[in-house]
Amino acid sequence: MRLMPTLEGGMRIEIETPTDWLVLEQIAPDALDGGNDRLPQRLGALMDEQSDWEGVVIPELKSFFTGQISCVVEGVKRGQEAVDLGKEEASGEVFITKEDADNWYGALNQARLALEARYKFGQSEEIEDLEEFGDDKRSAFVRNRFYSALQGVLLEYVID
């Protein structure tokens, strides 16, 4: 997988293998695994009882978070529609427009927060040997690092 800025101010993700598609497809399930309704509720615990957090803010945040994830799902789906995924060479492209970059960033952040909550990675400097992790945790850790790297590229080249 290669990430490249576009002349229009967006980003192109060049897919080179079927595994690349699997990683992009996993963003939404990872984000939803944390339950995009839990984050607004956790934030709500910080608010005073007088606020309209429960009635107004939580529903709006849920809708906002769901919209971010949907944007990613649709972007990956558009890229896959142009490709025959049954082929060994399942190359293709996914485009992130400048307008969609914030949604991608947010969905990636939701996925990272959910993975951290589930697997408790801690500080990456403290991780000496990934082999100590089970297969699920190791896979989640690698995806978490990829999501972080993709966010970094979005911040550097796409998001103002």
N, C-alpha and C positions, 0 to 999 in steps of 0.2 A: 504494500500500500504506500502510495506517495501522496503527499499533501502539497498543493501548489496554489499560490494566490492567483486570482484571475485579473484581467485588465479592468473588469467592471467593479473591482473592489471586493469581490467575494472569494470563495475558495473552491478548488476542485480537488476531490479525493479520487485518485486513480486506483482502481481496484485491480489487483494482479492475480489473486487466487480466490478460490471458493471460501477459504478461511477468512479472508478480508470481509466478505459479505456477512459471514457469521458474527464477526466482531461488531459490525455496524448494526446488525439486527438485534444484538443483545443490549444495546443502549436502553431501549424502551422497557424490556422486562427487568433490567437492573434497576431502573428508576422506579418502576411500579412496585418492585419487591419491597421497597421501603415504604410503600403506601403513601402516595402523594397527599393523602389526607392527614398523615401523622405529623408532618412538618408544621403545617399551620396550627395544629393543636398544641404541639410542643412550644411554638412561639407564643401561643395564646396563654400559656401558663405564666408567661412573664408580664402579662397585662393586668391592669387592675379590674376589679369586678364591675366597675362603672362603664367600661368600654363596650362597644358593640362588636367585639371580636367574634363571638360565637355566631351572631346573627348576620353580620355583614362581611367582615374581613375573611373569615374561614371559607365561606362559599366562593368568594372572589378569588382567593389564593388557589383553591382546588381547581377552579376553572382555568386559571392562568397556568398552573403547573401541567394540567392535562393538555392544554393548547401547545405548550412547549414540546411535550412528548409526541403529540400528534404531528407536529411539524417535522420532527426527525423521522418518524415512521413514514410519512409521505415522501420525504426527500429520498430515503433509501429505496422505497417502492418505485419511485420514478426512475431511479438509476437501474434497478433490476428489470424493469419492463423492457429496456433496450438490450437485454442480455439473455442468452440462453444459458440458464444456470445449470443445466444438465451436462454441459460440456466441461471437460477437464480444464480448459482455459476459459474461465468465467470472468474475463476482464471486462471492465466497464468503468463508468464514472458516476460520481455523486457530486452534485453542485450545491454549495451553500451560498446563497445570495447574501449580499450585505444586509438586506432586510430580514433575512431569516437567521442571521448569525447570533443574535441575542437569544432566540429560542433554542438553538443548538447548544449554546453555552449553558443555558439554564437546565436543559434536559441532561446534559453531561454532568452538571453539578448535582442534580437530583440523584443520578446514578451513583456518583462517587459517595455522596452522603449515605445512601442506602447500603452500599457495599461496606463502608466503614462501620456503620451501625450493626450490620449483620456479622462481619468477620473480625472487627476490632483489630485492624492492622497496626495501629499505633504509628509511631514515627518511623519513616522508611529507613532512616539511618540506623535504627536499632535492629533491622532485619539483616541477619548475617547469612542465612541459608534458606532459600525458598524450598529446598527439598524437605525441610521440617514441616511445611504446610501439607495438608492433604490435597488431593487433586482439585477439589472444588475451590478451596481457599486460594491455592496457587493460581488457578485460572482467574478467579475474581481479582486477585492482586495485580495480575498482568493487565487485565481490562481496566482496572482503576488507574494504573500508570498510563495506559494509552489514552484514557479519557482526559487525564490531566494534561498530557502532552498536546492533545487536540485543542483543549481549551487555551493553552499557551499560544499555539499558532493562531487561533482565532483572535486572541487579544493583540498579538503582535501585528497581524496583517489585515484583519478585517474589521474588528470592532473599534470604533473611535474612542 
